[in-house]
Amino acid sequence: MPPDFLAQNLPLLLKGAGMTLRLAFLAFVIGLVLGTFVGLARLSPWRPLALLTTAYVEVLRGTPLMVQLLLIVFGIPQALGLQVDEFRAAVVAFGINSSAYVGEIVRAGIQSLDRGQMEAARSLGMSYAQAMRWVVLPQALRRVIPPLVNEGVTLLKETSVVAMIALTDLTRSAQLVASRTYRPFPAYLAAAAIYFAMTFTFSRLAALVERRLRVE
């Protein structure tokens, strides 16, 4: 890749990478909070709530992320006659999508524990909510952190679809550089290298956390 090409276009690409990181971080926070409630609700003894959240997860996991993004950014606002900020709408779209996967991670983490943990807590007089909060969740947390980090890495890469709604993330920045310079190969190669640097860093973090929190 020519040094002069990088010198001229790297600032724009890094600016786009900054938007990608902001988008992924905010969406992951939403996904983490909402997904935790979804995962707990799927295990709720109240059957209607469990069925409702199961349907929520299945719909989100069974439809394309791009369609969900377009619905939230353009479809629903147009139907309701609203004006929305594309960046905020994209954060919500990615956060909702991520919550379905986080919910499954949380559910699986809780179900991986011995059922005797809950039974022992209930036998001590704890309510279901108290047993879940003070006994089950602290133990499940050790098991769900590594897959949660991996979900964050996946979300970071998936944010590239916002280029379709003209948000200037890293992918869109590469498109702008390619169209301006008529040199798509170095533009997209540089974007791929930046994506790899970000995802590799988070992947190594996930591996480190997994080693430290591995349950024997």
Residue pairs with C-beta under 8 A, 6 or more apart in sequence:
1 186
1 189
1 190
2 186
5 181
5 183
5 186
5 190
6 190
9 177
9 181
9 187
9 190
10 190
12 173
12 176
12 177
13 170
13 173
13 174
13 177
13 190
13 191
13 194
14 194
15 168
15 173
16 168
16 169
16 170
16 171
16 172
16 173
16 174
16 191
17 169
17 170
17 173
17 194
17 198
19 87
19 167
19 168
19 169
19 170
20 156
20 159
20 160
20 169
20 170
20 171
20 198
21 156
21 198
23 87
23 90
23 91
23 94
23 159
23 162
23 167
23 169
24 94
24 152
24 155
24 156
24 159
26 91
26 95
27 90
27 91
27 92
27 93
27 94
27 95
27 98
27 155
27 159
28 95
28 98
28 151
28 152
28 155
29 95
30 91
30 92
30 94
30 95
30 96
30 98
30 99
31 94
31 95
31 96
31 97
31 98
31 99
31 101
31 102
31 151
31 155
32 98
32 99
32 102
32 148
34 95
34 96
34 99
34 102
34 103
35 98
35 99
35 100
35 101
35 102
35 103
35 105
35 106
36 102
36 103
36 106
37 103
38 53
38 56
38 57
38 99
38 100
38 102
38 103
38 106
39 102
39 103
39 104
39 105
39 106
39 107
39 109
39 110
40 106
40 110
40 132
41 49
41 50
41 52
41 53
41 103
42 50
42 53
42 54
42 57
42 103
42 107
43 50
43 107
43 110
43 111
44 50
44 53
45 128
53 103
56 100
56 103
57 100
57 103
57 104
60 68
60 96
60 97
60 99
60 100
61 100
61 101
61 104
65 94
65 97
65 158
65 161
66 161
66 164
68 93
68 96
68 97
69 90
69 93
69 94
69 161
69 162
69 164
69 165
70 164
70 165
71 93
72 89
72 90
72 92
72 93
72 96
73 84
73 86
73 89
73 90
73 93
73 165
74 165
76 82
77 83
77 84
77 89
86 165
86 166
86 167
87 167
90 159
90 162
90 165
90 167
94 155
94 158
94 159
97 158
98 151
98 155
101 151
101 154
102 148
102 151
105 144
105 147
105 148
105 151
106 140
106 144
108 144
109 140
109 141
109 143
109 144
109 147
110 132
110 136
110 137
110 140
112 140
112 143
113 136
113 139
113 140
113 143
117 135
117 136
117 139
118 128
118 131
118 132
118 135
118 136
120 135
121 130
121 131
121 134
121 135
121 136
122 128
122 131
126 134
126 135
142 213
142 215
143 213
143 215
145 209
145 210
145 213
146 206
146 209
146 210
146 213
149 202
149 205
149 206
149 209
150 203
150 206
152 202
153 199
153 202
153 203
153 206
156 195
156 198
156 199
156 202
157 195
157 199
159 169
160 169
160 170
160 171
160 195
162 169
162 171
162 172
163 169
163 171
163 172
163 175
166 172
168 176
170 191
170 194
170 195
171 191
173 191
174 187
174 188
174 190
174 191
175 187
177 183
177 187
177 190
178 184
178 187
178 188
181 187
